[in-house]
Amino acid sequence: MTAVSQPGLSDSLTPALMRLLFGFQATQIATTLVRLRIDDALAGGSRSVAELAEAVGASGDGLGRLLRAAATLRLVREPARDCFELTELGTGLHANRDLAGFLGGVLYLVHSRLSDAVVSGQPVSRDVLGAPLWEYLSSRPDEQADFHRGMAASARAQTGAIVQTIDLSRFRRIVDVGGGRGKNLSAMLRAAPQANGVLFDQQQVIAGAGELFAAEGLNERVELVEGSFLESVPTGGDLYVLKGVVLNWDDEGARLILRRCAEAAPEGATLLLVESVLPESRESSFLDLFMLVALGGRQRTVKEHQALLHDTGWQFDSVHEVPQPLYVGSLMLMEAHRTANT
Ligand SMILES: C[S@@+](CC[C@H](N)C(=O)[O-])C[C@H]1O[C@@H](n2cnc3c(N)ncnc32)[C@H](O)[C@@H]1O
């Protein structure tokens, strides 16, 4: 057979460009392997399409087509006809399955309207989901659980860095503000046996938070408090933690949350701000765009955080940088203390 040139396809339509344009499918192929638990079913070794279809409750035809597409992404391979196994990349996906469920769900949906967010400078969650992101998740327990599992998976390294970098032996009452389902607070309390903790978040998030503390034998040391940090924050902490929260908000929202923490904190109390920050060069980061489209928040430089702290009753003290994987900017642990006057 002789290859013929295809007049419609220009030389500039390279495989790299095609892979990029088909990226929407790559995300969904990986997410589907996780969502249908095909990665779990393959974790023990290779299986035929028929066995897998039975195990995960899918059509043999659809599953075979999915797996062949996944093989082109090198997530699985087909050692014998109609028989598949995980590759090294697929094994990595399996080990990070909570992150895949998180990125390929609601966050994927809002990115379908990225162009609208760029034109308006506003998030599109209300248009795409029918409600702002936190409100939408509050009414969907399964998606909310996926979201918090994903947050916990992406934050594992950050929590490790906090307990290794910050001297927690100084604190007696740690208040994790917008602390999600408590993964970070539980690690901090394990590292600070003298301290008690308060987990503060929205009602539906707190409702699902008790299990982790019970499983870790920490419920005697933890108070679960529901509410909105736009209104008030639990009082009397000597350490307030805001991790991955400030970047979810525009400057007005960020200032309000920092001020609410300052109102609750006694003079001299410490604030630990844990954020993925932009370098001063403002080199681009995927996370910044993600904040725009999903929440109307923004990533900031350290200087911009210092200005927010200064305006809201906090004196900036120090910053520690922790290396992070690609895409999200450097992780900074910024410490401040509550000044005498707000
Ligand atoms: C990006 S997540 C960060 C969670 C956690 N700190 C972490 O790093 O894994 C932001 C958190 O803010 C919470 N949140 C959003 N709006 C809130 C509000 N008005 N009051 C209290 N918490 C809120 C969300 O429920 C979510 O748990």
The ligand as a Gaussian input file, in Angstrom:
#p B3LYP/6-31G(d) Opt

LIG

0 1
 C       -9.652000      24.114000      49.160000
 S      -10.433000      23.483000      50.560000
 C       -9.096000      23.340000      51.721000
 C       -9.363000      22.307000      52.761000
 C       -8.192000      22.048000      53.726000
 N       -7.780000      23.230000      54.447000
 C       -7.002000      21.431000      52.986000
 O       -6.007000      22.087000      52.787000
 O       -7.131000      20.266000      52.593000
 C      -11.297000      24.892000      51.187000
 C      -12.193000      24.592000      52.368000
 O      -12.893000      25.801000      52.715000
 C      -14.182000      25.422000      53.144000
 N      -15.096000      26.565000      53.065000
 C      -15.560000      27.174000      51.947000
 N      -16.376000      28.184000      52.289000
 C      -16.437000      28.214000      53.658000
 C      -17.099000      29.044000      54.611000
 N      -17.866000      30.053000      54.205000
 N      -16.892000      28.800000      55.930000
 C      -16.093000      27.781000      56.334000
 N      -15.428000      26.949000      55.472000
 C      -15.610000      27.172000      54.158000
 C      -14.552000      24.295000      52.191000
 O      -15.623000      23.517000      52.677000
 C      -13.231000      23.536000      52.095000
 O      -13.143000      22.527000      53.073000

